Amino acid sequence: MSNFPKHLEDPIAEKGLIGCILQDPELLDKLLGKTEKPLLLFTNHSCTKLMIAMLKLNESSKAVDRVTLAHELLKATGETDTIAFMDECENLTPSPLNWEYYLGILTELLRTRETKILCDEVSRKIANDAVTEPTGVLEELFESVEGLCRVKDKETSVRAYKDVAPETVEFFQTCFENKGKITGITTGLSSLDKMINGVNNRHLNIVAARPSVGKTSLGICMADAAALAGKKVLFFSLEMSASEIMMRSICSHMELNYRDCLDGSLSSEELKKIALGIDHVSKYPIFIDDSSSSTIHQIKTKSKRYKRDFGIDMIVVDYLQIISTNKKHETRDREIASYSSALKELARELNVPVVCLSQLSREGARNERKPRLTDLRDSGAIEQDADVVIMIHRDNTVDNQMDRPYPLHLIVAKQRNGPVGEVEVEFMPAYTKLRTPSLMNYPDAVSTDSFGNPLK
């Protein structure tokens, strides 16, 4: 007997689906292509036992018919009256062509039952656990509901080359029309654009560095460049306020000394430049969320809302290791892995590039050598999830206490669709600005691939 209310089950539809498979055993493979959990479709005990037997025979590549099923059930349960139940199912089914209709009925009922189980579990937690955080319970609820609402049709995700061909032709056509132009959104640094082809839709781009080397400056540079190109950017700043981010954009654009602005040591001419900068930068289509306690669920939810309402083209997160959580994780490694995986999924779902800033581990934070992929802090999953990993390196010979420009090395340590290598950019600390190196200052600065060859 089932523990669910009668309106949450349909034994007639369950018998109908079993009858369809008995009449046409090839439907079993089609059913497995449509659902990942066929046993949960059934609440009738006899139907469940029969489906288990069918799955065992199918897994062993044995024929699925009345005789083999009766034998399998006899071995498993000792029951001898299964033929009568199979007759009932077959006689109830007018045609095996109706199997998808029966499956639709059972799938909707399963989703309703799962929703009830989920609500009951949330109610139980709130009622029995005095230390449960309401926010954490709500986030778990939202994530579970999101999973229930997501339609997972494995069969339609598998396509033949002939069906993929039109998309491939369109992709080649786009590349041809670009004629050497980047396919993604510009980073604002031509040498970096040339190597990674801009930041592309559905890609997770990780920008990693030691503290105070230029992660946020590069993130702002990329956001500003995208906005200047007419792209809408959603910027999650978990460390700095929205006004600080905008202030950096203004100083970079107008080439104003950032420290002087903080000190208020400004001339009347510089005050005029600030007014012009505010007028100019305020027109950038950039949306900033500066909540310091944003969770990964809130980042996902807000991103989806802004994609729906404003059509955002790029997401920037500053930075990965300080994303908050209301859920308990076994280890810090698994916690960070869940964040990087969620951001990758977000990029694919919204069809936008996600740029996520990240810290390096303590070993990677040492300045004696250039950083490597293994230096990504807290989780190896970051490297696996990322499509592009850019590491910022500053030579230990550089005196970063001075306001003079100095070179930064952007190490493309991973790129799924292109070469790895290194490009050199110029950092202007006074303005917190990155730019392509001036040939006057760095005549030998060239982009190189993973073999040290110049990029043409």
N, C-alpha and C positions, 0 to 999 in steps of 0.2 A: 504493500500500500504506500502511496505517495503522501508526504506530509504537506503538500501544497494545496491551497484551495482549489475546488473543482474548476473554477474559471481560468486557472493557470495551466491546465493540461487538456489535451484532446486525444484520448486513446484511439478514437476512430481514425484520425489522421495518422497516428503512429502506426497502426495496423495497415493503413493504406500505403504508407511508404515502404514498409516491410514487404507487402504484397507486390509492389512494383518491382522490387529487387528480385523477388522470387520468380517473377515472370520474365525479367530481363536482368540476369546477374551482372552484365556489363555496367549497369547503372551504379554499382557499388563504387567503382573507380571515379565516376563522375561526382558522386556524393562526397567522396574524400577530397576531391578537388574544390568543392564548394564550402566545406566546413572543416575546421581543425579539431572539432570535438563532437563527433557524431553520436557518441553514447549519451551526451547530455541532452540530446533532442528528445529522449524517451523518458517517460515517467512510469509507463506500464512495465511491470517486472518481467513479464514474458517476452515483450518486445526487446527489452534490454538484453536479456539472455540470448535471444536469437541474433541480435546485432553483434554481440561479443563473439559468438560462434562464426558468424560471417567474416568478421575481421580476422580471426585466427586462420580461417581457411584461405582468405585472400592473401594474407601475409606469407603463408606457406606455398602460395601459387597452386592451390588445389581448387578443384571445381566447387562452385557454390550452387548446390541444388538441394532438393528435399531430402534425398538419401544421405548425402554427406553431412548436412546440417543435423539430421536426426542422430547420426552416428556420433558427431562431435558433442552434441548435448548429452547423449547417453554416457559418453566417457566422462564428461565434466560434472554432470549433476545426477546421473542415474535415472533421468526422466525418460519415460517411454511413450508419453502422450503428446509429443511435440508435433507429430504429423497432423493431428486434428487442429492444432492452433495454426499451423501453416496453411491448412486448407481454408480456415476461417479468414486469414489475411488475404489469400489469393482470391477467394470468392467475393470479398468486399471490394476488390480493386477492379474497376471497369477497364482500365488501360494503363500500361506502364508509362505512357506519354504524360500522365498527370503527376509524375513524381516531383517535378519542380514546384508545382502548386502546393503539394503536401509539405514539401520541405520549407516553403515560405511560411506556411501556417506554424510549423513547429519551431522555426527560427525566431519568429516574433514572440511566441510563447516562452521560449528559452530566454530571450532578452528580458522579458517581463519578470521571469522568475529570478534571474540574476540581479535585476534591479531591486527586487524585494529582499534578496539575501544581503545585498549591499546596504540597504537602508536599515535592516535589522541589525547588522554588524555595527554600524555607526551608532545606532540607538543603544546597543549593548555597551559599547565603549564609554559613551557619555554617562550611562547609568551606573556602571560598575567601577570605573577607573577615576578616582578623585583627582589624580595628577595629570590626566590627559589634557593637553593643550587644545582648546577649541580650534585654533588656526590650523594646527597639524591635522586634526581630524577632518576639517573642511577640505584641506588640500588633497588628502588621500581620497576623499569622496569625489572631488572634482576630477582627479586623475583617473579614478575608476570609471566614472561616468563617461569621460572622454574615450576611454578604451571600449566601453560598451557601444558608444555611438559610432565608432569608427568601423566602417564596413570593410571586412577583410575577405576579398574574393580572390583566392589564390589562382583560380583557373584563368581569370581575365588578366592577371599580371604576366602570364606566359604568352608570348606572341611569336609568331613565325617571322623570319627575316622579311618575307614579302609584305607583312603588315607594318614592319618598322621602316621599310624602304622610303616611304614618302617623307617621314621625319628626317631621315638621313640626307635625302636630296635637299630638303629645306636648309639643313645645317650647312651642307657644302655651299649652297647658294649664298647663305649669309656670309660665310668665310670669303667667298669670291667677291662679294660686293664690298666687303670691308677693305680688301686689297692691302693687307698688312696692318690695318688699324686693330687696336685691341678689341676683343669681343666682350670684355667685362666692363665694369665701372672703373674709371681712372682712380689711381691712388694719390694723384697729385705729384708723383715722382716718376718722370719719364723713364729713367733707367730701371726702376722696379716694374713699371708697367710692361716694359719690353720683355722682362724675364718671366713674369707670371701672367701676362696677357690681361692685366687688370683683375679685379675681384669679380668672380663669376657667380651667376645664380646657382643655387642649390649647394654651394661650397661653404664649408666651415674653414675660415682662415684664422690661424692662431698667430698672434704676435707676442713673442716672449722676450723678456730681458730681466736683468738685475734691477733692483730698485734705483730710481733716479737716473736712469740711462736714457729714457725717452719713449717708453711705451705709450703713455697718454698723449704725448706730443704727436706721435705717429698716428694714433687713433683719431685725434682731432684733425690732423692733416688729411687723412683719408676721408673723414666725414665732410670736411669743408670742400674738398675737391669734388666729391660726389654731388654736394649741394650746388656748387658752381656749375656743374654739368647738368643741372636740372633734375637731379635725383632726390627723392625724399628719404631722409635718414632718421631712424629712431636710435637714440643714443642713451644707453643705460649707464649712468655714472654712479657707481656704488661708493666711490671714494671722495669725489669732489662735488661741490654744489653746482647747480646749473649756471649760476652767475660766474663762478670761477672758470667753467668751461668756455662760456661765451667771452669772458675777459681774455682768455688765452687766444681765442680765434681773432679777436679784435687786434691784440698786440701783434699777432703773426701777420695779419693782413695789412695793418698800417705801419708795421715795423716800429713799434713802440717798446721801450724797455719795460719788461714785465715787473721787475723789482721796483722801478721808479713808480709805476702805477700803484703797486701795493703800498709803498711808502707815502704816496701822495706828493712826491717830489716832481711836479710837472710844471712846465712852462705854459704860458697862454697858448703858444702855438701847438703844443702837444695836446692840450685840452680840446682845441679845435679838431685835431686829428682823431681824438677819442669820439667826439660827437659824430664825425663823418663815419668812423668805423662802426659805431652803434647803428647808425642809419643803414649802412651797407650790410652788416652781418645779420641784423634783425630780419632781413628779407630772405635769408637762407631757409630753405624748407627742411629745417632740422628740429626734431622733437626730442626734448631731453627729459628723462626720468632720473631724478637724483636721489631717490629713496635709498638710504644706506642699508636697509634691511630687506631688500628685494630677494625673494626666493625664486628658484628656477621655474616654479609653477606660475608666479606672478609675471615673470619675464615672458614666458610663453603666452599667457593669457593676454597681456597687454599688446604683445607683438601681433597676435592674430586680430585683435580689435582694431589696431591702427592700420594693419594691412587691409582689413575690410572697409574701414571708414575713410582712410586717407590714401591708400594705395602705396604704402612705403616700399622703397626699392632696396634698402640696405639696413642692416642692424649692426650696431657696435655695442659691445659689452666690456666695461672696464671695472673690475677684471674678474677672472674665473674663480680664484681662490677665496674671494670674500663674498661670494653669493651665499645668502643665508639659507637655513633649512629649519623646518619644524618636524622633520622626520629623523628617526634614528637610523644610522648606518653602522654596519659592523666595523668598518675601518674608514679612515680618511681617504684612502685610495679608492674605495668603492663609491664614496660620496662624490668625489671629483669626477670619477668615471661616469656616474649617472648624469652629472651636469653636462659634460662634453657630448655625451650621447644624445641628450635632450636638445642641445643646441644644433647638432648635426641634423637631427630629425626635423627641427624647426626650419632650418634652411631649405631642406627638401620639400617640406609641406607647403611653405609660403613661396617657394621658388624665388628666393632672394639670397644674396651673399650675407653671411654672418661673420663679422670680424670680432674675435674675442681676444682680449689681452690676457696674458698669463705671466706668472712669476716663474723664475727658474729655481731649482733646488739649491741648497747651500753649496754643494760642490760646484754647480754651474754658475753660482753667483761670484765665485772667485775670479779675479780679473787677470790671472796669469795666462789663461788660454781662452780660445774662442769657444763659445757654448756649442753643445751637441744636442741631438734629439733626446738622449738619455738624461739630459739635465732638466727636462720639463718637470715641474714640481708636482708631487703628490700622486701622480698616476700615469702609467704607461698608456692608458686608454686615450689620453689626449692625442698622442701621436697616431694612434690607430684611427680615431674619428676624423682627424683633420685632413682636409684636402691639400692645404698649403700651410706650411709652418715657416714663419719668418722670425729669425732671432737677431736681436740688435746687439752689436758689440762695439764697445769703445776701448781703444788702446789704452793701456795703463800709463802710457807716456803723456797722455793728454791732461792738461791742467784744467779741469772743469770748474775751477773756482773763478776763472777769468771769464769775461763776457765775449771773448773773441770766438769766431766761428771755428769749428773743428770737425774733422771727418768722423762719420759713423759708418760701420759696416753692417749692411742688412744681409744676413745669411739666409738664403732660401734653402733650408735644410730638408724640406720635403715638398714635392709638388707632384700631384697625381698625373697631371696631363702635360708635364714639361720638365725641363732640366732643373737640377739643383745647382746652386752656385752662390755667387756673392756679388753685391753691387755696393758702391760707395756713394753716400749722400753727405750733404753738409748740414750740420746742426748749428743753428744760431741761438745760443742759450739766452741771450738778452731778450730775444723776441719769442722764445720757445717755438722756433720755426725750423722745419726741415725743408730742404730744397735740393735740387740736382746740383752737384758740385760746380762751382765756377771754374772754367778752364784756366782762368788767370791764376787761381790759387792752387788748383790741383790738376795740372796738365796731363798727368799720367793716370787719372782716375778713369777706369774702364770697367764695364760689366764682364764677368767671366762665368763660364759654365763650370760643371763639377770637375772638369779636367784642367781648369785654369786657362781655357781658350777664350779669347775675346768673343763676346756676342756681337754678331753683325746686325 
